[in-house]
Amino acid sequence: MTSTPLKIMVIDDSSTIRRSAEIFLSQAGYQVVLAEDGFDALAKINDHHPALVFCDILMPRLDGYQTCALIKKSAKFHATPVLMLSSKDGLFDRARGAMVGAVAYLTKPFTKDSLLAAVREHTGGAVTPE
């Protein structure tokens, strides 16, 4: 029986951030699903069922708070951990992220270590599902 790598979704309107996250996560053995904004993410989340979602806050059309709130309102994805990504590291931003259901807050630019530590912390450390 082969185990499938955990799927991680990265939602960010910056192609640089998406690419960095994709490289770091795929090198660590995760399967990566990329979305460029909240609408793109909501269209893809049903097909991919990610184990964890990284979501940028400042995005056009649908911001990260709205995207996170919509993911958390869904019965299917209510338990999926959402981690906010932002270049702003303010208390207000962290509080607002927590209010919409985000489990953590990662400041950009993130390092490979901080990204992978966040994934391990919120997926029980597994690269593959038990």
Backbone atoms as SQL, in Angstrom:
CREATE TABLE atoms (id INTEGER PRIMARY KEY, chain TEXT, resi INTEGER, resn TEXT, atom TEXT, x REAL, y REAL, z REAL);
INSERT INTO atoms VALUES
  (1, 'A', 1, 'MET', 'N', 0.843, -1.188, 0.000),
  (2, 'A', 1, 'MET', 'CA', 0.000, 0.000, 0.000),
  (3, 'A', 1, 'MET', 'C', 0.881, 1.242, 0.000),
  (4, 'A', 2, 'THR', 'N', 0.688, 2.109, -0.948),
  (5, 'A', 2, 'THR', 'CA', 1.493, 3.335, -1.001),
  (6, 'A', 2, 'THR', 'C', 0.731, 4.462, -0.343),
  (7, 'A', 3, 'SER', 'N', 1.483, 5.273, 0.386),
  (8, 'A', 3, 'SER', 'CA', 0.816, 6.404, 1.033),
  (9, 'A', 3, 'SER', 'C', 1.018, 7.652, 0.189),
  (10, 'A', 4, 'THR', 'N', 0.010, 8.477, 0.179),
  (11, 'A', 4, 'THR', 'CA', 0.072, 9.705, -0.610),
  (12, 'A', 4, 'THR', 'C', 0.618, 10.831, 0.257),
  (13, 'A', 5, 'PRO', 'N', 1.456, 11.687, -0.328),
  (14, 'A', 5, 'PRO', 'CA', 1.944, 12.825, 0.463),
  (15, 'A', 5, 'PRO', 'C', 0.793, 13.757, 0.834),
  (16, 'A', 6, 'LEU', 'N', 0.932, 14.414, 1.960),
  (17, 'A', 6, 'LEU', 'CA', -0.076, 15.397, 2.371),
  (18, 'A', 6, 'LEU', 'C', -0.132, 16.517, 1.350),
  (19, 'A', 7, 'LYS', 'N', -1.341, 17.020, 1.107),
  (20, 'A', 7, 'LYS', 'CA', -1.516, 18.151, 0.192),
  (21, 'A', 7, 'LYS', 'C', -1.559, 19.438, 0.990),
  (22, 'A', 8, 'ILE', 'N', -0.786, 20.398, 0.546),
  (23, 'A', 8, 'ILE', 'CA', -0.761, 21.714, 1.169),
  (24, 'A', 8, 'ILE', 'C', -1.174, 22.726, 0.105),
  (25, 'A', 9, 'MET', 'N', -2.145, 23.577, 0.432),
  (26, 'A', 9, 'MET', 'CA', -2.559, 24.623, -0.505),
  (27, 'A', 9, 'MET', 'C', -1.897, 25.935, -0.115),
  (28, 'A', 10, 'VAL', 'N', -1.358, 26.628, -1.107),
  (29, 'A', 10, 'VAL', 'CA', -0.751, 27.942, -0.880),
  (30, 'A', 10, 'VAL', 'C', -1.516, 28.953, -1.721),
  (31, 'A', 11, 'ILE', 'N', -2.138, 29.928, -1.033),
  (32, 'A', 11, 'ILE', 'CA', -2.920, 30.965, -1.714),
  (33, 'A', 11, 'ILE', 'C', -2.180, 32.283, -1.551),
  (34, 'A', 12, 'ASP', 'N', -1.681, 32.822, -2.646),
  (35, 'A', 12, 'ASP', 'CA', -0.970, 34.099, -2.585),
  (36, 'A', 12, 'ASP', 'C', -0.987, 34.729, -3.966),
  (37, 'A', 13, 'ASP', 'N', -1.214, 36.036, -4.040),
  (38, 'A', 13, 'ASP', 'CA', -1.241, 36.686, -5.351),
  (39, 'A', 13, 'ASP', 'C', 0.176, 36.962, -5.875),
  (40, 'A', 14, 'SER', 'N', 1.201, 36.720, -5.058),
  (41, 'A', 14, 'SER', 'CA', 2.586, 36.900, -5.511),
  (42, 'A', 14, 'SER', 'C', 3.130, 35.580, -6.052),
  (43, 'A', 15, 'SER', 'N', 3.507, 35.567, -7.329),
  (44, 'A', 15, 'SER', 'CA', 4.033, 34.336, -7.921),
  (45, 'A', 15, 'SER', 'C', 5.354, 33.947, -7.239),
  (46, 'A', 16, 'THR', 'N', 6.115, 34.933, -6.754),
  (47, 'A', 16, 'THR', 'CA', 7.383, 34.661, -6.062),
  (48, 'A', 16, 'THR', 'C', 7.128, 33.878, -4.772),
  (49, 'A', 17, 'ILE', 'N', 6.153, 34.322, -4.007),
  (50, 'A', 17, 'ILE', 'CA', 5.815, 33.639, -2.750),
  (51, 'A', 17, 'ILE', 'C', 5.285, 32.238, -3.044),
  (52, 'A', 18, 'ARG', 'N', 4.382, 32.122, -4.026),
  (53, 'A', 18, 'ARG', 'CA', 3.848, 30.799, -4.383),
  (54, 'A', 18, 'ARG', 'C', 4.974, 29.854, -4.776),
  (55, 'A', 19, 'ARG', 'N', 5.885, 30.355, -5.599),
  (56, 'A', 19, 'ARG', 'CA', 6.994, 29.530, -6.096),
  (57, 'A', 19, 'ARG', 'C', 7.925, 29.103, -4.955),
  (58, 'A', 20, 'SER', 'N', 8.260, 30.042, -4.063),
  (59, 'A', 20, 'SER', 'CA', 9.127, 29.712, -2.921),
  (60, 'A', 20, 'SER', 'C', 8.488, 28.635, -2.061),
  (61, 'A', 21, 'ALA', 'N', 7.215, 28.834, -1.729),
  (62, 'A', 21, 'ALA', 'CA', 6.504, 27.866, -0.891),
  (63, 'A', 21, 'ALA', 'C', 6.449, 26.510, -1.586),
  (64, 'A', 22, 'GLU', 'N', 6.188, 26.527, -2.895),
  (65, 'A', 22, 'GLU', 'CA', 6.097, 25.276, -3.649),
  (66, 'A', 22, 'GLU', 'C', 7.428, 24.520, -3.603),
  (67, 'A', 23, 'ILE', 'N', 8.528, 25.242, -3.798),
  (68, 'A', 23, 'ILE', 'CA', 9.855, 24.611, -3.773),
  (69, 'A', 23, 'ILE', 'C', 10.134, 24.017, -2.387),
  (70, 'A', 24, 'PHE', 'N', 9.958, 24.835, -1.340),
  (71, 'A', 24, 'PHE', 'CA', 10.235, 24.369, 0.029),
  (72, 'A', 24, 'PHE', 'C', 9.399, 23.137, 0.381),
  (73, 'A', 25, 'LEU', 'N', 8.100, 23.200, 0.070),
  (74, 'A', 25, 'LEU', 'CA', 7.183, 22.120, 0.458),
  (75, 'A', 25, 'LEU', 'C', 7.398, 20.851, -0.371),
  (76, 'A', 26, 'SER', 'N', 7.597, 20.994, -1.689),
  (77, 'A', 26, 'SER', 'CA', 7.776, 19.790, -2.496),
  (78, 'A', 26, 'SER', 'C', 9.111, 19.115, -2.193),
  (79, 'A', 27, 'GLN', 'N', 10.154, 19.907, -1.875),
  (80, 'A', 27, 'GLN', 'CA', 11.437, 19.303, -1.484),
  (81, 'A', 27, 'GLN', 'C', 11.278, 18.483, -0.208),
  (82, 'A', 28, 'ALA', 'N', 10.348, 18.896, 0.652),
  (83, 'A', 28, 'ALA', 'CA', 10.119, 18.191, 1.916),
  (84, 'A', 28, 'ALA', 'C', 9.160, 17.006, 1.740),
  (85, 'A', 29, 'GLY', 'N', 8.678, 16.796, 0.519),
  (86, 'A', 29, 'GLY', 'CA', 7.839, 15.629, 0.254),
  (87, 'A', 29, 'GLY', 'C', 6.346, 15.864, 0.273),
  (88, 'A', 30, 'TYR', 'N', 5.938, 17.131, 0.324),
  (89, 'A', 30, 'TYR', 'CA', 4.506, 17.432, 0.314),
  (90, 'A', 30, 'TYR', 'C', 4.038, 17.647, -1.114),
  (91, 'A', 31, 'GLN', 'N', 2.740, 17.425, -1.339),
  (92, 'A', 31, 'GLN', 'CA', 2.128, 17.741, -2.627),
  (93, 'A', 31, 'GLN', 'C', 1.575, 19.156, -2.480),
  (94, 'A', 32, 'VAL', 'N', 1.823, 20.007, -3.470),
  (95, 'A', 32, 'VAL', 'CA', 1.449, 21.414, -3.336),
  (96, 'A', 32, 'VAL', 'C', 0.384, 21.799, -4.359),
  (97, 'A', 33, 'VAL', 'N', -0.641, 22.498, -3.874),
  (98, 'A', 33, 'VAL', 'CA', -1.687, 23.041, -4.741),
  (99, 'A', 33, 'VAL', 'C', -1.575, 24.560, -4.622),
  (100, 'A', 34, 'LEU', 'N', -1.435, 25.242, -5.758),
  (101, 'A', 34, 'LEU', 'CA', -1.271, 26.692, -5.726),
  (102, 'A', 34, 'LEU', 'C', -2.541, 27.390, -6.180),
  (103, 'A', 35, 'ALA', 'N', -2.826, 28.525, -5.544),
  (104, 'A', 35, 'ALA', 'CA', -3.966, 29.351, -5.942),
  (105, 'A', 35, 'ALA', 'C', -3.512, 30.802, -5.885),
  (106, 'A', 36, 'GLU', 'N', -3.939, 31.608, -6.863),
  (107, 'A', 36, 'GLU', 'CA', -3.437, 32.985, -6.882),
  (108, 'A', 36, 'GLU', 'C', -4.311, 33.988, -6.152),
  (109, 'A', 37, 'ASP', 'N', -5.527, 33.573, -5.783),
  (110, 'A', 37, 'ASP', 'CA', -6.359, 34.442, -4.943),
  (111, 'A', 37, 'ASP', 'C', -7.451, 33.599, -4.308),
  (112, 'A', 38, 'GLY', 'N', -8.302, 34.242, -3.508),
  (113, 'A', 38, 'GLY', 'CA', -9.342, 33.527, -2.790),
  (114, 'A', 38, 'GLY', 'C', -10.329, 32.796, -3.690),
  (115, 'A', 39, 'PHE', 'N', -10.713, 33.420, -4.792),
  (116, 'A', 39, 'PHE', 'CA', -11.666, 32.772, -5.702),
  (117, 'A', 39, 'PHE', 'C', -11.052, 31.519, -6.318),
  (118, 'A', 40, 'ASP', 'N', -9.780, 31.643, -6.729),
  (119, 'A', 40, 'ASP', 'CA', -9.043, 30.522, -7.306),
  (120, 'A', 40, 'ASP', 'C', -8.978, 29.384, -6.278),
  (121, 'A', 41, 'ALA', 'N', -8.687, 29.733, -5.027),
  (122, 'A', 41, 'ALA', 'CA', -8.574, 28.741, -3.953),
  (123, 'A', 41, 'ALA', 'C', -9.900, 28.031, -3.706),
  (124, 'A', 42, 'LEU', 'N', -10.985, 28.809, -3.650),
  (125, 'A', 42, 'LEU', 'CA', -12.299, 28.210, -3.382),
  (126, 'A', 42, 'LEU', 'C', -12.719, 27.286, -4.525),
  (127, 'A', 43, 'ALA', 'N', -12.283, 27.598, -5.738),
  (128, 'A', 43, 'ALA', 'CA', -12.592, 26.744, -6.889),
  (129, 'A', 43, 'ALA', 'C', -11.794, 25.434, -6.814),
  (130, 'A', 44, 'LYS', 'N', -10.585, 25.482, -6.244),
  (131, 'A', 44, 'LYS', 'CA', -9.713, 24.302, -6.225),
  (132, 'A', 44, 'LYS', 'C', -9.822, 23.449, -4.969),
  (133, 'A', 45, 'ILE', 'N', -10.253, 24.028, -3.857),
  (134, 'A', 45, 'ILE', 'CA', -10.189, 23.319, -2.576),
  (135, 'A', 45, 'ILE', 'C', -11.040, 22.042, -2.574),
  (136, 'A', 46, 'ASN', 'N', -12.208, 22.073, -3.209),
  (137, 'A', 46, 'ASN', 'CA', -13.065, 20.881, -3.267),
  (138, 'A', 46, 'ASN', 'C', -12.425, 19.727, -4.024),
  (139, 'A', 47, 'ASP', 'N', -11.678, 20.049, -5.079),
  (140, 'A', 47, 'ASP', 'CA', -11.038, 19.011, -5.884),
  (141, 'A', 47, 'ASP', 'C', -9.837, 18.395, -5.178),
  (142, 'A', 48, 'HIS', 'N', -9.135, 19.192, -4.389),
  (143, 'A', 48, 'HIS', 'CA', -7.847, 18.742, -3.852),
  (144, 'A', 48, 'HIS', 'C', -7.851, 18.332, -2.381),
  (145, 'A', 49, 'HIS', 'N', -8.804, 18.811, -1.595),
  (146, 'A', 49, 'HIS', 'CA', -8.890, 18.478, -0.161),
  (147, 'A', 49, 'HIS', 'C', -7.542, 18.607, 0.553),
  (148, 'A', 50, 'PRO', 'N', -6.981, 19.811, 0.602),
  (149, 'A', 50, 'PRO', 'CA', -5.665, 19.958, 1.249),
  (150, 'A', 50, 'PRO', 'C', -5.736, 19.671, 2.749),
  (151, 'A', 51, 'ALA', 'N', -4.624, 19.198, 3.309),
  (152, 'A', 51, 'ALA', 'CA', -4.543, 18.917, 4.740),
  (153, 'A', 51, 'ALA', 'C', -4.280, 20.206, 5.511),
  (154, 'A', 52, 'LEU', 'N', -3.787, 21.212, 4.788),
  (155, 'A', 52, 'LEU', 'CA', -3.408, 22.478, 5.411),
  (156, 'A', 52, 'LEU', 'C', -3.444, 23.562, 4.337),
  (157, 'A', 53, 'VAL', 'N', -3.792, 24.788, 4.731),
  (158, 'A', 53, 'VAL', 'CA', -3.868, 25.899, 3.774),
  (159, 'A', 53, 'VAL', 'C', -3.051, 27.076, 4.299),
  (160, 'A', 54, 'PHE', 'N', -2.154, 27.588, 3.466),
  (161, 'A', 54, 'PHE', 'CA', -1.466, 28.849, 3.747),
  (162, 'A', 54, 'PHE', 'C', -2.193, 29.908, 2.937),
  (163, 'A', 55, 'CYS', 'N', -2.581, 31.009, 3.573),
  (164, 'A', 55, 'CYS', 'CA', -3.393, 32.009, 2.891),
  (165, 'A', 55, 'CYS', 'C', -2.840, 33.412, 3.125),
  (166, 'A', 56, 'ASP', 'N', -2.472, 34.072, 2.042),
  (167, 'A', 56, 'ASP', 'CA', -2.014, 35.463, 2.113),
  (168, 'A', 56, 'ASP', 'C', -3.189, 36.332, 2.566),
  (169, 'A', 57, 'ILE', 'N', -2.884, 37.433, 3.232),
  (170, 'A', 57, 'ILE', 'CA', -3.960, 38.318, 3.682),
  (171, 'A', 57, 'ILE', 'C', -4.324, 39.334, 2.611),
  (172, 'A', 58, 'LEU', 'N', -3.335, 40.035, 2.082),
  (173, 'A', 58, 'LEU', 'CA', -3.619, 41.098, 1.115),
  (174, 'A', 58, 'LEU', 'C', -3.659, 40.547, -0.302),
  (175, 'A', 59, 'MET', 'N', -4.887, 40.320, -0.793),
  (176, 'A', 59, 'MET', 'CA', -5.069, 39.813, -2.155),
  (177, 'A', 59, 'MET', 'C', -6.215, 40.574, -2.802),
  (178, 'A', 60, 'PRO', 'N', -6.181, 40.684, -4.128),
  (179, 'A', 60, 'PRO', 'CA', -7.294, 41.358, -4.820),
  (180, 'A', 60, 'PRO', 'C', -8.566, 40.497, -4.777),
  (181, 'A', 61, 'ARG', 'N', -9.685, 41.114, -5.000),
  (182, 'A', 61, 'ARG', 'CA', -11.002, 40.465, -5.112),
  (183, 'A', 61, 'ARG', 'C', -11.507, 39.895, -3.793),
  (184, 'A', 62, 'LEU', 'N', -10.820, 38.943, -3.220),
  (185, 'A', 62, 'LEU', 'CA', -11.248, 38.295, -1.981),
  (186, 'A', 62, 'LEU', 'C', -10.013, 38.223, -1.099),
  (187, 'A', 63, 'ASP', 'N', -9.986, 38.965, 0.010),
  (188, 'A', 63, 'ASP', 'CA', -8.759, 38.958, 0.811),
  (189, 'A', 63, 'ASP', 'C', -8.644, 37.684, 1.647),
  (190, 'A', 64, 'GLY', 'N', -7.514, 37.551, 2.327),
  (191, 'A', 64, 'GLY', 'CA', -7.238, 36.337, 3.091),
  (192, 'A', 64, 'GLY', 'C', -8.206, 36.099, 4.230),
  (193, 'A', 65, 'TYR', 'N', -8.647, 37.176, 4.880),
  (194, 'A', 65, 'TYR', 'CA', -9.598, 37.015, 5.982),
  (195, 'A', 65, 'TYR', 'C', -10.919, 36.451, 5.459),
  (196, 'A', 66, 'GLN', 'N', -11.389, 36.997, 4.338),
  (197, 'A', 66, 'GLN', 'CA', -12.647, 36.526, 3.743),
  (198, 'A', 66, 'GLN', 'C', -12.502, 35.080, 3.266),
  (199, 'A', 67, 'THR', 'N', -11.362, 34.792, 2.640),
  (200, 'A', 67, 'THR', 'CA', -11.107, 33.434, 2.139),
  (201, 'A', 67, 'THR', 'C', -11.093, 32.440, 3.292),
  (202, 'A', 68, 'CYS', 'N', -10.367, 32.774, 4.355),
  (203, 'A', 68, 'CYS', 'CA', -10.285, 31.901, 5.532),
  (204, 'A', 68, 'CYS', 'C', -11.672, 31.695, 6.133),
  (205, 'A', 69, 'ALA', 'N', -12.435, 32.769, 6.266),
  (206, 'A', 69, 'ALA', 'CA', -13.773, 32.672, 6.853),
  (207, 'A', 69, 'ALA', 'C', -14.663, 31.747, 6.018),
  (208, 'A', 70, 'LEU', 'N', -14.572, 31.847, 4.691),
  (209, 'A', 70, 'LEU', 'CA', -15.384, 30.995, 3.812),
  (210, 'A', 70, 'LEU', 'C', -14.965, 29.530, 3.925),
  (211, 'A', 71, 'ILE', 'N', -13.656, 29.275, 4.015),
  (212, 'A', 71, 'ILE', 'CA', -13.169, 27.899, 4.173),
  (213, 'A', 71, 'ILE', 'C', -13.693, 27.339, 5.502),
  (214, 'A', 72, 'LYS', 'N', -13.605, 28.136, 6.561),
  (215, 'A', 72, 'LYS', 'CA', -14.018, 27.691, 7.893),
  (216, 'A', 72, 'LYS', 'C', -15.538, 27.502, 8.010),
  (217, 'A', 73, 'LYS', 'N', -16.310, 28.231, 7.185),
  (218, 'A', 73, 'LYS', 'CA', -17.777, 28.091, 7.210),
  (219, 'A', 73, 'LYS', 'C', -18.230, 26.804, 6.538),
  (220, 'A', 74, 'SER', 'N', -17.370, 26.242, 5.699),
  (221, 'A', 74, 'SER', 'CA', -17.728, 25.025, 4.978),
  (222, 'A', 74, 'SER', 'C', -17.651, 23.821, 5.919),
  (223, 'A', 75, 'ALA', 'N', -18.704, 23.026, 5.954),
  (224, 'A', 75, 'ALA', 'CA', -18.729, 21.852, 6.832),
  (225, 'A', 75, 'ALA', 'C', -17.590, 20.896, 6.479),
  (226, 'A', 76, 'LYS', 'N', -17.291, 20.809, 5.195),
  (227, 'A', 76, 'LYS', 'CA', -16.268, 19.880, 4.716),
  (228, 'A', 76, 'LYS', 'C', -14.858, 20.303, 5.137),
  (229, 'A', 77, 'PHE', 'N', -14.602, 21.613, 5.194),
  (230, 'A', 77, 'PHE', 'CA', -13.239, 22.093, 5.454),
  (231, 'A', 77, 'PHE', 'C', -13.094, 22.831, 6.779),
  (232, 'A', 78, 'HIS', 'N', -14.132, 22.761, 7.608),
  (233, 'A', 78, 'HIS', 'CA', -14.108, 23.471, 8.881),
  (234, 'A', 78, 'HIS', 'C', -12.877, 23.102, 9.724),
  (235, 'A', 79, 'ALA', 'N', -12.480, 21.830, 9.687),
  (236, 'A', 79, 'ALA', 'CA', -11.359, 21.362, 10.511),
  (237, 'A', 79, 'ALA', 'C', -10.000, 21.541, 9.840),
  (238, 'A', 80, 'THR', 'N', -9.976, 21.972, 8.580),
  (239, 'A', 80, 'THR', 'CA', -8.701, 22.164, 7.882),
  (240, 'A', 80, 'THR', 'C', -7.964, 23.368, 8.459),
  (241, 'A', 81, 'PRO', 'N', -6.718, 23.165, 8.934),
  (242, 'A', 81, 'PRO', 'CA', -5.983, 24.312, 9.482),
  (243, 'A', 81, 'PRO', 'C', -5.646, 25.337, 8.393),
  (244, 'A', 82, 'VAL', 'N', -5.920, 26.613, 8.683),
  (245, 'A', 82, 'VAL', 'CA', -5.560, 27.699, 7.770),
  (246, 'A', 82, 'VAL', 'C', -4.545, 28.575, 8.489),
  (247, 'A', 83, 'LEU', 'N', -3.402, 28.802, 7.851),
  (248, 'A', 83, 'LEU', 'CA', -2.358, 29.661, 8.408),
  (249, 'A', 83, 'LEU', 'C', -2.269, 30.909, 7.558),
  (250, 'A', 84, 'MET', 'N', -2.367, 32.062, 8.184),
  (251, 'A', 84, 'MET', 'CA', -2.318, 33.319, 7.450),
  (252, 'A', 84, 'MET', 'C', -0.870, 33.668, 7.119),
  (253, 'A', 85, 'LEU', 'N', -0.663, 34.226, 5.931),
  (254, 'A', 85, 'LEU', 'CA', 0.644, 34.716, 5.507),
  (255, 'A', 85, 'LEU', 'C', 0.533, 36.221, 5.344),
  (256, 'A', 86, 'SER', 'N', 1.471, 36.973, 5.908),
  (257, 'A', 86, 'SER', 'CA', 1.398, 38.416, 5.724),
  (258, 'A', 86, 'SER', 'C', 2.751, 39.066, 5.924),
  (259, 'A', 87, 'SER', 'N', 2.955, 40.162, 5.229),
  (260, 'A', 87, 'SER', 'CA', 4.179, 40.937, 5.431),
  (261, 'A', 87, 'SER', 'C', 4.004, 41.857, 6.638),
  (262, 'A', 88, 'LYS', 'N', 2.750, 41.997, 7.101),
  (263, 'A', 88, 'LYS', 'CA', 2.489, 42.824, 8.284),
  (264, 'A', 88, 'LYS', 'C', 2.485, 41.930, 9.516),
  (265, 'A', 89, 'ASP', 'N', 3.143, 42.375, 10.573),
  (266, 'A', 89, 'ASP', 'CA', 3.231, 41.540, 11.761),
  (267, 'A', 89, 'ASP', 'C', 2.589, 42.229, 12.956),
  (268, 'A', 90, 'GLY', 'N', 1.426, 42.798, 12.757),
  (269, 'A', 90, 'GLY', 'CA', 0.780, 43.539, 13.831),
  (270, 'A', 90, 'GLY', 'C', -0.162, 42.692, 14.660),
  (271, 'A', 91, 'LEU', 'N', -0.382, 43.129, 15.869),
  (272, 'A', 91, 'LEU', 'CA', -1.285, 42.453, 16.784),
  (273, 'A', 91, 'LEU', 'C', -2.707, 42.412, 16.221),
  (274, 'A', 92, 'PHE', 'N', -3.120, 43.530, 15.595),
  (275, 'A', 92, 'PHE', 'CA', -4.462, 43.610, 15.018),
  (276, 'A', 92, 'PHE', 'C', -4.635, 42.550, 13.931),
  (277, 'A', 93, 'ASP', 'N', -3.610, 42.392, 13.071),
  (278, 'A', 93, 'ASP', 'CA', -3.690, 41.413, 11.985),
  (279, 'A', 93, 'ASP', 'C', -3.788, 39.992, 12.540),
  (280, 'A', 94, 'ARG', 'N', -2.996, 39.710, 13.569),
  (281, 'A', 94, 'ARG', 'CA', -3.021, 38.383, 14.198),
  (282, 'A', 94, 'ARG', 'C', -4.393, 38.120, 14.825),
  (283, 'A', 95, 'ALA', 'N', -4.932, 39.131, 15.520),
  (284, 'A', 95, 'ALA', 'CA', -6.231, 38.980, 16.178),
  (285, 'A', 95, 'ALA', 'C', -7.327, 38.761, 15.135),
  (286, 'A', 96, 'ARG', 'N', -7.270, 39.524, 14.056),
  (287, 'A', 96, 'ARG', 'CA', -8.289, 39.394, 13.020),
  (288, 'A', 96, 'ARG', 'C', -8.201, 38.010, 12.355),
  (289, 'A', 97, 'GLY', 'N', -6.971, 37.526, 12.168),
  (290, 'A', 97, 'GLY', 'CA', -6.779, 36.183, 11.610),
  (291, 'A', 97, 'GLY', 'C', -7.392, 35.124, 12.513),
  (292, 'A', 98, 'ALA', 'N', -7.171, 35.266, 13.822),
  (293, 'A', 98, 'ALA', 'CA', -7.721, 34.309, 14.785),
  (294, 'A', 98, 'ALA', 'C', -9.246, 34.369, 14.785),
  (295, 'A', 99, 'MET', 'N', -9.793, 35.561, 14.621),
  (296, 'A', 99, 'MET', 'CA', -11.247, 35.727, 14.618),
  (297, 'A', 99, 'MET', 'C', -11.922, 34.992, 13.451),
  (298, 'A', 100, 'VAL', 'N', -11.243, 34.907, 12.315),
  (299, 'A', 100, 'VAL', 'CA', -11.854, 34.212, 11.173),
  (300, 'A', 100, 'VAL', 'C', -11.478, 32.730, 11.146),
  (301, 'A', 101, 'GLY', 'N', -10.746, 32.272, 12.167),
  (302, 'A', 101, 'GLY', 'CA', -10.479, 30.839, 12.277),
  (303, 'A', 101, 'GLY', 'C', -9.075, 30.383, 11.912),
  (304, 'A', 102, 'ALA', 'N', -8.165, 31.308, 11.640),
  (305, 'A', 102, 'ALA', 'CA', -6.792, 30.906, 11.315),
  (306, 'A', 102, 'ALA', 'C', -6.128, 30.316, 12.562),
  (307, 'A', 103, 'VAL', 'N', -5.351, 29.256, 12.378),
  (308, 'A', 103, 'VAL', 'CA', -4.699, 28.609, 13.520),
  (309, 'A', 103, 'VAL', 'C', -3.340, 29.235, 13.833),
  (310, 'A', 104, 'ALA', 'N', -2.765, 29.935, 12.846),
  (311, 'A', 104, 'ALA', 'CA', -1.454, 30.542, 13.064),
  (312, 'A', 104, 'ALA', 'C', -1.229, 31.659, 12.055),
  (313, 'A', 105, 'TYR', 'N', -0.120, 32.335, 12.231),
  (314, 'A', 105, 'TYR', 'CA', 0.178, 33.530, 11.443),
  (315, 'A', 105, 'TYR', 'C', 1.665, 33.486, 11.124),
  (316, 'A', 106, 'LEU', 'N', 2.017, 33.472, 9.862),
  (317, 'A', 106, 'LEU', 'CA', 3.412, 33.403, 9.439),
  (318, 'A', 106, 'LEU', 'C', 3.756, 34.699, 8.718),
  (319, 'A', 107, 'THR', 'N', 4.830, 35.327, 9.152),
  (320, 'A', 107, 'THR', 'CA', 5.227, 36.600, 8.548),
  (321, 'A', 107, 'THR', 'C', 6.096, 36.350, 7.318),
  (322, 'A', 108, 'LYS', 'N', 5.824, 37.106, 6.247),
  (323, 'A', 108, 'LYS', 'CA', 6.640, 37.029, 5.029),
  (324, 'A', 108, 'LYS', 'C', 7.749, 38.070, 5.131),
  (325, 'A', 109, 'PRO', 'N', 8.914, 37.839, 4.578),
  (326, 'A', 109, 'PRO', 'CA', 9.277, 36.599, 3.874),
  (327, 'A', 109, 'PRO', 'C', 9.550, 35.486, 4.880),
  (328, 'A', 110, 'PHE', 'N', 8.990, 34.307, 4.621),
  (329, 'A', 110, 'PHE', 'CA', 9.207, 33.174, 5.520),
  (330, 'A', 110, 'PHE', 'C', 10.450, 32.415, 5.070),
  (331, 'A', 111, 'THR', 'N', 11.019, 31.639, 5.977),
  (332, 'A', 111, 'THR', 'CA', 12.158, 30.795, 5.629),
  (333, 'A', 111, 'THR', 'C', 11.637, 29.382, 5.399),
  (334, 'A', 112, 'LYS', 'N', 12.457, 28.574, 4.788),
  (335, 'A', 112, 'LYS', 'CA', 12.080, 27.168, 4.583),
  (336, 'A', 112, 'LYS', 'C', 11.792, 26.528, 5.939),
  (337, 'A', 113, 'ASP', 'N', 12.645, 26.797, 6.923),
  (338, 'A', 113, 'ASP', 'CA', 12.484, 26.205, 8.253),
  (339, 'A', 113, 'ASP', 'C', 11.177, 26.631, 8.924),
  (340, 'A', 114, 'SER', 'N', 10.849, 27.935, 8.840),
  (341, 'A', 114, 'SER', 'CA', 9.626, 28.397, 9.509),
  (342, 'A', 114, 'SER', 'C', 8.383, 27.829, 8.816),
  (343, 'A', 115, 'LEU', 'N', 8.435, 27.710, 7.491),
  (344, 'A', 115, 'LEU', 'CA', 7.306, 27.160, 6.728),
  (345, 'A', 115, 'LEU', 'C', 7.095, 25.687, 7.087),
  (346, 'A', 116, 'LEU', 'N', 8.187, 24.910, 7.073),
  (347, 'A', 116, 'LEU', 'CA', 8.078, 23.481, 7.361),
  (348, 'A', 116, 'LEU', 'C', 7.724, 23.223, 8.825),
  (349, 'A', 117, 'ALA', 'N', 8.228, 24.063, 9.726),
  (350, 'A', 117, 'ALA', 'CA', 7.890, 23.919, 11.151),
  (351, 'A', 117, 'ALA', 'C', 6.393, 24.149, 11.347),
  (352, 'A', 118, 'ALA', 'N', 5.836, 25.142, 10.644),
  (353, 'A', 118, 'ALA', 'CA', 4.401, 25.435, 10.740),
  (354, 'A', 118, 'ALA', 'C', 3.583, 24.258, 10.215),
  (355, 'A', 119, 'VAL', 'N', 4.030, 23.653, 9.111),
  (356, 'A', 119, 'VAL', 'CA', 3.315, 22.499, 8.546),
  (357, 'A', 119, 'VAL', 'C', 3.346, 21.341, 9.549),
  (358, 'A', 120, 'ARG', 'N', 4.538, 21.043, 10.074),
  (359, 'A', 120, 'ARG', 'CA', 4.662, 19.928, 11.042),
  (360, 'A', 120, 'ARG', 'C', 3.789, 20.164, 12.273),
  (361, 'A', 121, 'GLU', 'N', 3.797, 21.403, 12.763),
  (362, 'A', 121, 'GLU', 'CA', 3.031, 21.731, 13.967),
  (363, 'A', 121, 'GLU', 'C', 1.529, 21.527, 13.770),
  (364, 'A', 122, 'HIS', 'N', 1.033, 21.834, 12.581),
  (365, 'A', 122, 'HIS', 'CA', -0.420, 21.807, 12.362),
  (366, 'A', 122, 'HIS', 'C', -0.925, 20.581, 11.613),
  (367, 'A', 123, 'THR', 'N', -0.013, 19.651, 11.282),
  (368, 'A', 123, 'THR', 'CA', -0.457, 18.400, 10.650),
  (369, 'A', 123, 'THR', 'C', 0.021, 17.200, 11.458),
  (370, 'A', 124, 'GLY', 'N', 0.475, 17.447, 12.669),
  (371, 'A', 124, 'GLY', 'CA', 0.926, 16.350, 13.516),
  (372, 'A', 124, 'GLY', 'C', 2.271, 15.788, 13.095),
  (373, 'A', 125, 'GLY', 'N', 3.026, 16.554, 12.296),
  (374, 'A', 125, 'GLY', 'CA', 4.379, 16.150, 11.928),
  (375, 'A', 125, 'GLY', 'C', 4.479, 15.176, 10.767),
  (376, 'A', 126, 'ALA', 'N', 3.349, 14.720, 10.257),
  (377, 'A', 126, 'ALA', 'CA', 3.395, 13.702, 9.208),
  (378, 'A', 126, 'ALA', 'C', 3.593, 14.299, 7.822),
  (379, 'A', 127, 'VAL', 'N', 4.385, 13.637, 7.001),
  (380, 'A', 127, 'VAL', 'CA', 4.475, 14.012, 5.586),
  (381, 'A', 127, 'VAL', 'C', 3.416, 13.201, 4.857),
  (382, 'A', 128, 'THR', 'N', 3.203, 11.992, 5.339),
  (383, 'A', 128, 'THR', 'CA', 2.182, 11.140, 4.732),
  (384, 'A', 128, 'THR', 'C', 1.113, 10.852, 5.765),
  (385, 'A', 129, 'PRO', 'N', -0.126, 10.706, 5.349),
  (386, 'A', 129, 'PRO', 'CA', -1.196, 10.445, 6.306),
  (387, 'A', 129, 'PRO', 'C', -0.992, 9.091, 6.988),
  (388, 'A', 130, 'GLU', 'N', -1.384, 9.010, 8.239),
  (389, 'A', 130, 'GLU', 'CA', -1.247, 7.754, 8.997),
  (390, 'A', 130, 'GLU', 'C', -2.202, 6.715, 8.446);
